[in-house]
Amino acid sequence: MAVTERGRPLLLLWALSALLAVASPLSAATLPVDNVDVLYHRYDGGGMVIDGPSVLVRKSAGPQVSLSGQYYVDSVSAASVDVLATASPYTEERTEFTFGIDYLHEDSILSLGFTNSSENDYEANTVYFSVSQEFFGGMSTLTMGYAQGWDEVGIFGNDSFSEDADRRNYQLGLSQVITRNSLVGVDLEVVTDEGFLQNPYRQNRYIDPNDSSAFLYQPERYPETRTSTSVAFRALYYLPYRASIRAEYRYFSDTWGINAHTIELGYVHGLNQHWTLEGSIRYYDQSEADFYGDLFPFENSQTHLGRDKELSSLSGTTLAAGAVYEWRQTSLPGIDRLQFSLLLDWLNFDYDNFRDVTASGNYLPGEEPLYSFDALVTRASLILEY
């Protein structure tokens, strides 16, 4: 949970992953339907504004093969507390292309795909493979997946700087139908990272040896390896009046010393054949990394030094609400189903040991106000099945 991806902060990824969390226990040996999915997303909070479109197209090639392609854009305008502390606000754009193929064989689905993500100072390529197998007449579904990533890290304006990072992701999931109205699922994920795992622009601070009322900056230094493990338990129950409730608990731990807990409750209510409303609440809590420090006592005081606020001790709450409109057997030529959704997430995060050095006032080092922020995530999507 504490891992961040270049171009999108952790908290935005967390909000966008909510949709996947709902769907994961419902895996089944059926190919995705032919559709076009157009999404607009916007993240606004903590001095960051990130927005852009996404277009996903799926098309079958016979009864056993489905092809997909996705184009995703993040336009970033950054004036966060991290940026303002040591640099000027900036803007950049990240583009992502994904190509995938799904193959259906009896009760199994094999999926293979490739993703390329590009920024002016970061290039990431990922190949992924997964297999999903149904058992006992579709009552149980086992899913296994693997992904390999190769990242190239650069610095804008410095062509001589180039570092690599390799990433491996292993996934194992099991979903089980308990009764005609209830499903449960458990997912295990292990991620191993190796190489240049820090942000080359980020710095940490230490007390000025010549003036104890001031501080200086030096570049961060992270370990070159990291292994994280997470396990998630999910349950979904269908109520008799066109509604459902879901619950999730997720535990995360890594070799950097971070331990995190996530609890989420959600509710979906169908008003009629067209309209559905949904809402959820999520709470997140994590401990700090072993090498994290908001203020170090002197320069190079330890082997690894990090001041990224996402490595600190923090907690947060997310409230989400949304509405979905669905129209089946439309009068639109060639369109079998139309769905429009608007989802809003409000996030609030409090940091236990990360201080706002940009706060106005005469503060001694280490006595600045603790940092907190709110954010709003908006997702509007249109799905056309044909």
N, C-alpha and C positions, 0 to 999 in steps of 0.2 A: 504493500500500500504506500510505502514511503518512496517508491521509485518514481522519478519524474522523467517524462519524455520531452526532448527538445521540441519547442514549438507549442506544446500544450502543457500547462501545469498539472500537477497531481490532482488538484481538486476538480478541474474540468474533466479529466479522465474518469474520476470517481463518479461524477454526475452522469456522464454519458454511458457508463457501464451499467447503470441501473436497469436499462432495458434488457441487456443480456442476462443479468442476474434473474430476472423474472422468467425468461424463456428457457434457461438452461435445464431445469428438471423435466421439460416437456419434449425431449428429443424423441424422434420417431423415425422409422425407416421409410420415409417418403421424401422425394426430392422437393426442393423449394419450387413454388409455382413461378411461372414466367411473370415478371413484374418490372416496373420502373419505380424507384424510390428516390424522391428528391427531398433533401433535408437542408434546412438552414439552422445553424447553431450560433449562439452568442453567449460569451462569458464576460461578465463585467463585475470586477471587484478587486480589491487589494491593489489598485493602481494599474491593473491589467485589463485590457479589452481585447478579446480574441473572438473573431467571428469569421464565417465563411460558409460556402455551400458544399453539399455532398450529393453526388448522383450515383446511384447503384442500379445496374441493369442486369437482370437474370433472363436467360433464354435456354430452353431445353433443346437438345440435339438428339431426338429420339426418346424412347421411354426410360432409358437408363442413364442418361448423361444430362447434366445441367451446367451451363457456363455462366460466369459472372464477371463483371468488371465494375470497378468503383473509382471515382475521382473525388478527392477531398482536398479542401483548401482551408488553411488557417491564416488569417491576416492578424498580426500581433501588433498592438500598440502598448508598449511597456513603460510604466513609470512607477513600478513597485518600490517598496521600501528598500529592497536589495539593490535595485538599480540606482535610485536616488542617493544612496549612501556613498557610492564610489564612482558614479558615472552619470551621463545624461540620458533622458528618455530616448527610446529608439523605436523604430518600426521595422517589421520584416514579414516575410510571407513563407509559409511552408506548404508544399504541394505533395500529395500522396496519390499513388496509383496502385490498385490491387487487382490482380487477375486470379480467378479461381475456377476449379472444375470439381464437380461432385459426380460420383459414379455409384449407382444403385445396383446391388447384387443381392437378390432375395431379401434377407432381413438386415443387410449391412449397407452402410454408406461410407465410401472412401472419398476423402476430400484432399485436394492438393492446391496450393496457391503460392503466389509471390507478391510481395509488397515492396515498393520503393518510396521512400520519403526523402524530400530534398529541401534544404534551406541554403542560404548563402554561405553558411559556415558549418553545415552538418549534412551528412549523407548516410542514410540507413537503408539496408537491403535485408529482407527477411523471406525465408522459404518456410512454409508450414505444411504439415501433413497430419491428418487425423482419420480415425476409423470409428464408426459407431455401429454397435451390434445389438439387435433386439433378441430377447430370450422370453420363453414362456408365453408365447402368443402376444408379445408386445407389452407384457406386464413389467418387464425389467429392460433397461437399456444401459449398456456399458460403453463408455467413450474413452478413447486414448488419443493423445495428440502430442506432437513434437514440433518445435519451431527452432530455427537456427538464424541468428541475425549477425550481420557484419556492419559495423558503424565506422564512419570516418569523421573525426572531429577536427575542426579547423578554427581559425580566428579570423574574423572579417578584417581585411586590410593587411594581413600578415600571411603571405603565400608560403613562407618557409615553415610555418607551423602545421604539423599534421600528425595526428595520433589515431590509434585504432582501438576499438572495443568489440569484443565478441560476446554474443549472448545466446544462451540455450534455455529453452522452455519445455518442461515436461508436464503433461496434464493427464489426469485420470479421474473419471467421473462415473457415478452410478446413480440412476434414477429408478424409482420403484413405485408402481401403483399399489397403494395400500387398500383402498376401497374404491367404489365407483366415484366417490367425490374427493378423494385425497391422494396426493402425491408427495413423496419425499425424495430428496437427493443429497448426495455428498460429493464434493469436488476437492481433489488434491492437486496442488500446483507447486512445482519446484523450478526455480529460475537460478541459473548460474551466469555470472558476468565476469569477464576478465579483460583487463586492459586499462585504458584511460577512462575512468568512471566519474570524473568530476567535471565541473563547468570551468573552462579555462578563463572565463571573465570574473568569476566569483573570488572574493577575498575574505579573509578573517581578520579580526582586529586583536591587538595586544596593547598593554599599557606602555606608554612612552617612557623609556628608561630615564629620560632627562626631565620629565614632567609628569608626575603621577595623576595630575588632573586632566590629562589628555591621552589619546591613544593613536596608534599608527596601524597601517594595514600591510598584510603580506598575502601572497597567493595561497589558496587552499591546497592541501595535499590529502588525497584519499588513498585507501588501500587499493591495490590493483586487482583484487578478487572480491567477489561477493556471492553468497548463496542465500536465497530466501525460500521459505516454505510457507505455504498458506493452505488452510483447510476450511471449507465452507459447508455448513449444513443448512438446507433449505426445506421448507414445507409449504404446500399449497392446498387449500381446501375450498371446494366449490360449495357455495351456499344455495339453498333451494329457490332463492328469489333473484336469479340472474346476477349473482354477485360472487366474489371470491375474496379470500384473505390469504396473505402469505407472510412468512416469517423467515428471517435469515440471520445466522450468526457466522462470522468469519474471524479466524485467528491467523495472524501473520507474525513470523519471526525470521530474523536474518542474522548472518554472522557478524554484522556491524553492531549488534546489541539492541536493535529495535524490536520491540514487541508491541503488537497492535491488536485491538479488538473492535469489531464492527457489529452493531445490532441494527436490524431494520424490520419494520412492520409496514405492510401495505394493504390497501383495500381497493377493489375494483367493483363498480356498480353499473349495471346496464339499465339505463332509463327506459329504452324501448329498442326496436329493431335497428335503429340508426345511431343513437347516442349512448356513449359510455363515459362515465366519470371515474377518475382514479386519484388516489392520494397516498402518501407514504411519509414516514418519519425515519430518519437514520441517525445513529449516534456513533461517533468514532473517537477512539482514544489511543494514543501511542506514547511509548517511552522514547528517550533520546538515544542517539548513536553513541557508542563508546568514546569516539574521538571528537564529539561535538563540543563546542564551547561558544558562548556568546562573547566572552572577553577572556583572552588568554593572558597569563601573568607576564610573559615576556616573549620575544621573538623566538620561533622554533622551539617552543617549550615542550613539544612532544613530537613523536615521529609523524603522526597523521593529525591534521588540523582541519576542521570543517565548521562553517558557520551558516550553512544553508538552513533556513528556518524549517524546511520540511524534514530535517534530521533532528530537530529539537523535540522536546516533550510538548504535546499539544492535544487538544480535544476539540470536537466540532459537532454541530448538529445541522442536518439538512431536512427541510420541509419541502415536499414536492406535491404538486397538484396538476391535473391535466384533464383534457376533454378529447374524445375521439369520436369522429363522425364516420360511419361506414354505410356505403350504398352498394348493394349487390344487384347483379343483373341490370346494370345501368342501361340507359338508352344511348349512351355514347358508342359509336361504332368501334367494334373490336375490344371494348373494355368490359370485363366480367365483374370487376369489383373495384371500387374506389374508396380510399380511406384517407382522411385528413386528421391530423392530431396536432395539438398545441400543448406543450408540457413546460412547466416552470419549476425551477428548483431555487430555493433560497438557502444559502449556506452561511453559517456563522462559525468562525474559528478563533480560538483563544490559545495563545502560546505561553507556556509556563516559564520559559527561560530564554526567550528571544526578545531583545529589547529594541525599541524604535529609536534609532540614533538620529532620525530626521525630525523628531519631536522638538517643538520650539521650547526654549527654556534653558537655563544654565544648570545642566545636570553633570555630575561627576560620572566618569566611566563606570558602567555597571549599575547605575541608579536611574537610567532612563525608564520611561513607562514601558511596561510589557506590551507587546504588539498583539493586536486583534483586528479582524476585518470581517465584513459581510460581502457576499457576492450573489449575483443573480444569473442563473443559467436559463436560457430560452432555447427551446427546440421546436421547430415547426416542420412537419413533414407531410408529403403527399405521396401516396402509394397507388399505383395503377396496375392491376392484374389483368393480363390479356391471354 
